[in-house]
Amino acid sequence: MRIGKCKLCLGDSLDLQDSHFLPKGVYRILRDGGAPNPNPWLISEGQTVQASHQLTAPLFCRDCEQRLSRNGERWVLTNCLKKDGSFPLAAILASRTPDVSSATDPTRVYWAANVPEVNSQALAYFGASMFWRGSIHPWSQGTVPVELGPFRESFREYLMGLSDFPNHCALLVAVREGKAIDRLTHIPVGERMGLCHIYKFPMPGLAFSLAVGKNIPAHFRGACFVHMPGNPIIVSPIIEELLRQDASQVLQKNYNRRFQAEPHGKRKR
């Protein structure tokens, strides 16, 4: 029994749950039962390791755990890329004509609001919840991966159903096309870009991006899944190369940090 205050509803709880950062269902998709080591690689700013360990912390009461699952996680995990290669959300969109497309550009855009099978509220809720979770706890070796600043409370209120999705924030939702790294998953990473912060979170078949600040670039704001009419979903193979670059940067930071910390001449071979 762990007594404490729930980070979401702010109520006192006699039994805080062992809350996961990445949903348990994602770990199940990432495990490769046919490999000598079936465990997924965990990539973060602090470490890169192949392990069965899942990032957890006593953060939410039982009711709020169910709220996060019911309002977003359950639908997203049901419709993301699966272990067997099926991808319900991608199949739903592929059965429709893109609302924006070009003969010279592989990227397409679909208005989710016009596709009854797509639960836009669940997609927005899940994406917002992942970035907010990254802002409330030092998940990665003592560091908080997402800095929402004054917007953190606005996101909490949105997740509780007390307010709308925050202004001065833009959430992008993308379906990833490609086979090489389509299951690449890591905790949200990001940085300050100009006068705003931009964070990215990839998971099997999907990629979420969040821009936070009063000076979000126009092209980012114009693709916001929540604030733009129609709820645009981006489908593109180009995203895979961008995600590969992000992962490479994190791996390089970990490599540099490791060897800078070791005394000269003590590097392991």
C-alpha positions in Angstrom: 0.0 0.0 0.0 1.4 3.4 -1.0 -0.2 6.4 0.4 0.1 9.8 -1.4 -1.5 12.4 -3.6 -2.6 11.4 -7.1 -0.8 13.5 -9.7 -3.9 13.7 -11.9 -6.9 14.2 -9.7 -4.8 15.6 -6.8 -6.8 13.6 -4.3 -5.3 11.7 -1.4 -5.0 8.0 -2.1 -4.5 5.1 0.2 -3.2 2.9 -2.6 -1.3 4.7 -5.4 -0.9 2.4 -8.4 2.4 1.3 -10.0 1.8 3.6 -12.9 3.6 3.0 -16.2 5.1 5.7 -18.3 4.9 3.7 -21.6 1.7 1.7 -21.6 2.1 -2.0 -20.8 0.6 -2.9 -24.2 3.4 -1.1 -26.0 6.0 -3.3 -24.2 4.1 -6.4 -25.3 4.2 -5.2 -29.0 7.9 -4.5 -28.8 9.0 -7.8 -27.3 10.5 -10.2 -29.9 9.8 -13.7 -28.7 12.0 -15.3 -31.3 15.1 -13.3 -30.4 17.8 -14.5 -27.9 17.0 -11.4 -25.9 13.3 -10.7 -26.5 13.2 -7.5 -24.4 12.9 -4.1 -26.2 15.5 -1.4 -26.2 14.8 1.4 -23.9 16.1 4.7 -25.3 16.1 7.9 -23.2 18.4 10.9 -22.6 19.9 9.0 -19.6 20.4 5.5 -20.9 20.0 3.0 -23.7 19.5 -0.5 -22.5 17.8 -3.7 -23.6 15.8 -4.9 -20.6 12.5 -6.2 -19.3 12.4 -3.3 -16.8 9.4 -1.0 -17.4 9.4 2.6 -16.3 6.9 2.8 -13.4 6.3 5.1 -10.4 3.5 5.4 -7.8 1.7 8.4 -9.4 -2.0 7.8 -9.9 -4.9 6.5 -7.9 -6.9 3.5 -9.3 -9.7 5.7 -10.7 -7.3 7.9 -12.6 -5.4 4.9 -14.0 -8.8 3.7 -15.4 -9.5 7.3 -16.6 -6.3 7.4 -18.7 -7.0 3.9 -20.1 -10.7 4.5 -20.9 -10.3 8.0 -22.5 -7.3 7.3 -24.7 -4.9 4.5 -24.1 -7.3 1.6 -24.8 -8.5 2.8 -28.2 -4.9 3.8 -29.4 -3.4 0.4 -28.4 -6.3 -1.4 -30.1 -5.7 0.5 -33.4 -1.9 1.0 -33.5 0.6 -1.3 -35.3 0.4 -4.8 -33.8 3.0 -7.5 -33.2 1.5 -9.5 -36.1 1.9 -6.6 -38.5 -1.7 -5.6 -38.6 -2.4 -1.9 -38.3 -6.2 -1.1 -37.8 -5.9 2.7 -38.0 -3.7 2.6 -41.1 -6.2 0.2 -42.7 -9.1 2.5 -41.9 -7.4 5.5 -43.5 -6.2 3.5 -46.5 -9.8 2.7 -47.3 -10.6 6.4 -47.7 -9.5 9.0 -50.3 -7.0 11.4 -48.8 -8.3 14.9 -48.2 -4.9 16.4 -49.1 -2.4 14.6 -51.5 0.0 15.2 -54.3 1.3 13.1 -57.2 4.8 14.2 -56.3 4.7 13.9 -52.5 4.1 10.6 -50.6 2.6 12.5 -47.6 -1.2 12.5 -47.4 -3.6 14.1 -44.9 -6.9 12.8 -43.8 -9.6 14.7 -41.9 -10.3 12.4 -39.0 -13.5 14.2 -38.3 -14.9 12.7 -41.5 -13.9 9.2 -40.6 -16.4 7.7 -38.1 -14.2 4.8 -37.2 -11.4 7.2 -35.9 -11.8 8.2 -32.3 -10.3 11.7 -32.5 -10.9 12.4 -28.8 -9.0 9.3 -27.8 -6.1 10.1 -30.1 -5.8 13.7 -28.7 -6.3 12.5 -25.1 -3.7 9.8 -25.4 -1.1 12.1 -27.0 -1.6 14.8 -24.5 -1.4 12.3 -21.6 2.0 11.0 -22.8 3.6 14.4 -22.9 2.0 15.4 -19.6 3.2 12.2 -17.9 6.7 13.1 -19.1 6.4 16.5 -17.3 5.4 15.3 -13.8 8.1 12.8 -12.9 11.9 12.4 -13.4 11.6 9.2 -15.4 15.0 9.2 -17.0 17.8 9.0 -14.4 16.6 11.9 -12.4 15.6 14.2 -15.3 12.1 15.3 -16.4 11.9 14.6 -20.1 9.2 17.1 -20.9 9.1 20.7 -19.7 5.6 22.1 -20.0 6.2 25.0 -17.7 3.0 27.1 -17.0 1.0 24.8 -19.4 1.4 21.7 -17.2 -1.6 22.5 -15.0 -3.7 23.3 -18.1 -2.9 19.8 -19.5 -3.9 18.2 -16.2 -7.2 20.0 -16.2 -7.8 18.9 -19.8 -7.1 15.3 -18.9 -9.5 15.6 -16.0 -12.2 17.0 -18.3 -12.2 20.3 -16.5 -11.1 22.4 -19.5 -10.4 22.3 -23.2 -7.1 21.4 -24.8 -4.7 24.2 -23.9 -4.2 27.3 -26.1 -0.7 28.1 -27.3 -0.1 24.3 -27.8 -0.3 22.3 -30.9 -0.5 18.5 -31.1 0.4 16.6 -34.4 -0.7 13.0 -35.0 1.0 11.0 -37.7 0.7 7.5 -39.1 4.2 6.0 -39.8 4.7 4.2 -43.1 7.8 2.0 -43.6 9.1 -1.3 -42.2 12.6 -0.7 -41.1 11.9 1.1 -37.8 8.1 1.3 -37.7 8.1 -0.1 -34.1 10.8 2.4 -32.8 9.5 3.7 -29.5 11.1 5.9 -26.8 10.0 8.3 -24.2 9.2 11.8 -25.3 12.3 13.8 -26.3 12.5 17.4 -27.4 14.2 20.8 -27.1 13.6 24.5 -27.4 13.3 25.6 -31.0 13.2 29.3 -31.4 10.6 30.7 -29.0 8.8 27.4 -28.2 9.5 23.9 -27.1 8.8 20.9 -29.5 8.6 17.3 -28.2 8.2 14.0 -30.1 6.9 10.6 -29.0 7.0 7.7 -31.4 5.3 4.3 -30.7 4.5 1.4 -33.0 3.0 2.8 -36.2 2.3 6.3 -34.8 4.1 9.5 -33.9 2.9 12.3 -31.8 4.5 15.8 -31.6 3.7 18.6 -29.3 4.7 22.3 -29.6 4.3 24.5 -26.5 4.6 28.3 -26.4 3.1 31.5 -27.6 5.2 31.6 -30.8 4.6 28.2 -32.4 5.6 28.1 -36.1 2.7 28.6 -38.4 3.3 25.3 -40.3 3.1 23.4 -37.0 0.1 25.3 -35.7 -1.7 24.7 -39.0 -1.3 20.9 -38.7 -2.7 20.8 -35.1 -4.9 17.7 -34.7 -7.0 19.4 -32.0 -7.3 23.1 -33.0 -7.5 22.8 -36.7 -10.9 22.0 -38.3 -11.3 18.4 -39.4 -8.6 16.9 -37.0 -5.8 16.3 -39.6 -3.9 13.0 -39.5 -0.7 12.9 -41.4 0.3 9.7 -43.2 3.9 9.6 -44.5 7.0 7.5 -44.9 9.2 10.6 -44.5 8.6 10.6 -40.7 10.7 7.4 -40.4 13.9 9.2 -41.4 13.2 12.1 -38.9 12.6 9.6 -36.1 15.8 7.7 -37.0 17.7 11.0 -36.7 16.1 11.7 -33.3 17.1 8.2 -32.0 20.6 8.6 -33.3 21.0 11.9 -31.5 19.9 10.4 -28.2 22.2 7.4 -28.7 25.1 9.7 -29.4 24.4 11.8 -26.3 24.4 8.6 -24.2 27.6 7.5 -25.8 29.3 10.8 -25.2 28.1 11.0 -21.6 29.3 7.4 -20.9 32.9 7.9 -22.1 33.2 11.5 -20.8 32.4 10.1 -17.3 35.0 7.3 -17.5 38.6 8.0 -16.5 41.1 8.2 -19.4 42.4 4.8 -20.3 39.5 3.0 -18.5 37.2 2.6 -21.4 35.7 -0.9 -21.8 36.5 -2.7 -25.0 
